[in-house]
Amino acid sequence: METLSVNELFVSIQGESSFAGLPCAFIRLAGCPLRCRWCDTVYARQDPGQPHGREALLAWTGEQGVDLVEVTGGEPLAQAGTPALLAALCDQGRTVLLETSGALDIGPVDPRVHVIMDVKCPSSGMRDRLHQPNLALLAAKDEVKFVLADRADYDYARAIIAGHRLAGRCGLLLSCVAGRLAPATVVEWLLADRLRVRFQLQLHKYIWPERERGV
């Protein structure tokens, strides 16, 4: 049985996306090929993780008593076994979310999975790592997330949304780098432009501000 390197397993509320606030079982995989300036899970990138077989992970999710499951990282698609795990979680009858950087091909991902995909903005230092064909694969159930640190990031997000006609085709999420950009400023910008997006804050960071892991 194929194994995956796992950084942590935990149950919390979903802190982001249109599923925010719902109880969720998280499978955080280890490793990431990106070096984003604003990364808030550096520990998952640096830690080689512990090997877990797919059946063991399915058993764990089955024991948690929640229907919503997210596979995240790190960058989960950097591990070859992730698409099979996602499909198996869907077969369990669960609502499955994939949190991914947008740098790797989402084509192999089971169509039942809700893809929550970052588009890295200029300030992250990883703008050029976007796998452009991913934008054409997004469906109505999927969501694209832009994390903003300044006005240039906002303008970039707005250009991507317009240039790829994302509004109305998938969910759109705007959030800001904590301590770098005031939430009210982003909200003022999007309201001025009547931008069809969902503004979000990371709920877990407000509920557990002193905790880094397991939330």
C-alpha positions in Angstrom: 0.0 0.0 0.0 1.3 3.4 -1.0 2.3 5.7 1.9 2.3 9.4 2.3 4.4 11.6 4.4 2.1 13.3 7.0 3.0 16.3 9.0 -0.1 16.3 11.3 -3.6 15.0 11.7 -6.2 17.0 13.6 -9.8 18.1 13.8 -10.7 21.8 14.0 -13.0 24.2 12.3 -12.4 25.1 8.7 -10.8 28.5 8.9 -11.1 29.6 5.3 -13.1 29.3 2.0 -16.9 29.1 1.7 -16.7 26.2 4.2 -15.3 28.4 7.0 -16.6 27.6 10.4 -17.5 24.0 9.8 -15.9 21.1 11.7 -13.3 19.6 9.5 -10.7 16.7 9.7 -7.4 17.9 8.4 -4.7 15.7 6.8 -1.6 18.0 6.5 1.0 16.4 4.3 4.7 17.2 4.5 6.9 18.9 2.0 6.5 21.8 -0.5 8.6 22.9 -3.5 7.7 26.5 -3.1 9.2 29.2 -0.8 6.4 31.7 -0.4 7.4 34.8 1.5 4.1 34.7 3.5 4.0 31.0 4.2 2.4 30.3 7.6 3.1 26.5 7.6 6.9 26.5 7.2 7.1 23.6 9.6 5.2 21.4 7.2 7.7 22.2 4.5 10.8 21.6 6.7 9.5 18.5 8.5 9.9 15.2 6.5 6.8 13.9 8.1 5.8 10.4 9.2 4.8 7.7 6.8 1.1 6.7 6.8 -0.6 4.2 4.6 -3.7 5.3 2.7 -5.9 2.8 4.5 -4.6 4.1 7.9 -5.6 7.7 6.8 -9.0 6.5 5.7 -9.5 4.7 9.0 -8.5 7.9 10.9 -10.9 10.1 9.0 -13.6 7.5 9.6 -13.1 7.7 13.4 -13.4 11.5 13.7 -17.1 11.9 13.3 -17.0 14.7 10.8 -18.1 14.7 7.1 -15.7 17.5 5.9 -12.1 16.5 5.2 -9.3 18.7 3.9 -6.0 17.5 2.5 -3.5 20.3 2.8 0.2 20.9 3.3 2.8 22.0 2.5 1.9 21.2 -1.0 -0.1 18.0 -1.1 0.2 17.5 -4.8 3.9 17.2 -4.5 3.3 13.6 -3.2 2.4 11.1 -5.9 -0.1 9.3 -3.7 -2.3 12.3 -3.0 -4.8 11.9 -5.9 -5.6 8.3 -4.9 -6.1 9.4 -1.3 -8.5 12.2 -2.4 -10.5 9.7 -4.5 -10.7 7.2 -1.7 -11.9 9.9 0.7 -14.6 10.8 -1.8 -15.6 7.1 -2.0 -16.1 7.3 1.8 -18.9 9.7 1.0 -17.2 12.7 2.5 -17.0 16.3 1.3 -13.3 16.6 0.4 -11.3 19.8 0.1 -7.8 20.1 -1.5 -5.7 23.1 -0.5 -3.1 23.6 -3.1 -0.6 26.3 -4.2 -1.6 26.3 -7.9 2.0 25.4 -8.9 1.2 21.7 -9.7 -1.2 20.2 -12.1 -4.7 19.7 -10.7 -5.7 17.5 -13.7 -5.3 14.2 -11.8 -7.5 15.3 -9.0 -10.9 13.5 -8.7 -13.7 15.7 -10.1 -15.6 15.3 -6.8 -13.0 17.1 -4.9 -13.4 20.8 -4.1 -10.1 22.4 -5.1 -9.1 25.4 -3.1 -6.3 26.8 -5.2 -3.9 29.7 -4.5 -2.9 32.1 -7.2 0.3 33.5 -5.7 0.5 37.3 -5.9 3.7 39.3 -6.7 4.6 40.0 -3.1 4.8 36.3 -2.3 7.8 35.9 -4.6 6.2 32.9 -6.2 4.0 34.5 -8.9 5.8 32.8 -11.7 5.2 29.3 -10.3 1.5 29.3 -11.2 0.7 26.3 -13.4 -1.4 28.3 -15.9 -3.4 25.4 -17.4 -5.0 24.9 -13.9 -7.1 28.0 -14.4 -8.9 26.4 -17.3 -9.7 23.3 -15.2 -11.5 25.1 -12.4 -15.2 24.3 -12.0 -18.1 25.9 -10.1 -17.3 23.8 -7.0 -13.7 25.0 -6.9 -12.3 28.2 -5.3 -9.3 30.4 -6.1 -7.6 32.3 -3.3 -5.5 35.4 -3.5 -3.5 36.5 -0.4 -2.7 40.2 -0.6 0.1 42.2 1.0 -0.4 45.5 -0.9 -2.2 47.3 -3.7 -0.1 45.7 -6.4 -1.2 42.3 -5.3 -4.9 43.4 -5.4 -4.5 44.8 -8.9 -2.8 41.5 -10.0 -5.7 39.5 -8.5 -8.2 41.7 -10.3 -6.3 41.3 -13.6 -6.2 37.5 -13.2 -9.9 37.3 -12.4 -10.8 39.4 -15.5 -8.3 38.0 -17.8 -9.3 34.4 -17.2 -13.0 35.2 -16.7 -13.1 33.5 -13.3 -16.0 35.5 -11.9 -19.1 33.3 -12.0 -17.1 30.3 -13.1 -15.6 29.4 -9.6 -15.5 30.8 -6.1 -13.1 33.7 -5.6 -11.5 34.5 -2.2 -9.5 37.5 -1.2 -7.5 37.6 2.1 -4.7 39.7 3.4 -1.3 39.0 5.0 -1.7 39.6 8.7 0.2 42.7 9.9 0.9 43.8 6.3 -2.4 45.0 5.0 -5.5 46.1 6.9 -8.6 44.0 6.1 -10.7 47.2 5.9 -8.5 48.5 3.1 -9.0 45.4 1.0 -12.8 45.6 1.6 -12.8 49.2 0.5 -11.0 48.3 -2.7 -13.3 45.5 -3.6 -16.4 47.4 -2.8 -15.2 50.4 -4.9 -14.7 48.0 -7.9 -17.8 45.9 -7.1 -15.6 42.9 -7.4 -17.5 39.6 -7.3 -15.4 38.0 -4.6 -15.7 36.7 -1.0 -13.4 38.5 1.4 -12.2 36.2 4.2 -10.2 36.3 7.4 -8.5 33.2 8.8 -10.9 32.3 11.6 -8.5 29.9 13.3 -6.0 32.7 13.8 -8.5 34.7 15.7 -9.8 31.8 17.8 -6.4 30.5 18.6 -3.9 33.4 18.1 -1.1 31.7 20.0 -1.3 28.4 18.3 0.5 27.4 15.1 -0.2 23.7 14.7 -3.4 21.7 15.0 -5.8 24.5 14.1 
